[in-house]
Amino acid sequence: MWGPMRGPDLHLMWEEPPNPSLQLDRKNRDTRPRQERQCCTVTIVNGKSPPSATSKSRTPRIVVIGMAMLLFISLSGFGVHLFRYNLAVQGLEDSWGITVPEDLVLIERHSQDSWHGDGYRLKIFSPAEGAILKDSFFDINRMSDAELSVDELELVRAVNDLFSPKNSLTVPRENLKKNSATPKQDERPLDTLLCLYDGVSNKFYIYEKRV
């Protein structure tokens, strides 16, 4: 390094000896941009680096989202089933005056509704364990043991052919009990409802014909 030497009539320049430590600092100085120099220290344990904070925070978030989706799907399925059950029960009460006990579980439902409300319908109920059906429309002891009439056989077969229900009931069949109802609405006197109970499968089959 050069510097001036001042005197009365003399102007000289001198060179300062280089500073080894200063040169070493400059040589080891990191010339990378500041963004690249900002890094974190990673500790290697057993040949593997530990998971970053981002991955740790991401894992619980994925679990929460997955659980929320499963809950939503479950509630949606339950809501659809509850809507169908209420629709089936309300239809029997409004059209036929039949009160469905809470112990009856709706396991299958089919409908051929048209603009005028005519067509065939099928509802299949299964009583829960310990179901109380006494003095109701579904009281087995109050149902008839008589054989099915020709019209009743045709109704069951027509419904089976139309809907191909999963829990289909083949007729004629022994040990069936039956019950029937008349429509509440006087303007539909020809509507038919037939309820069959099959002791083998422990199910109630309700067949409707709207004309």
Secondary structure, 3 states (H helix, E strand, C coil): CEEEEECCCCEEEEECCCCHHHHHHHHCCCCCCHHHHCCCCCCCECCECCCCHHHHHHHHHHHHHHHHHHHHHHHHHHHHHHHHHHHHHHHHHHHHCCCCCCCEEEEEEEECCCCCCCEEEEEEEEECCCCCCCCCCCCHHHCECCCCCHHHHHHHHHHHHHHCCCCCCCCCCCCEEEEEECCCCCCCCCCEEEEEEECCCCEEEEEEEEC
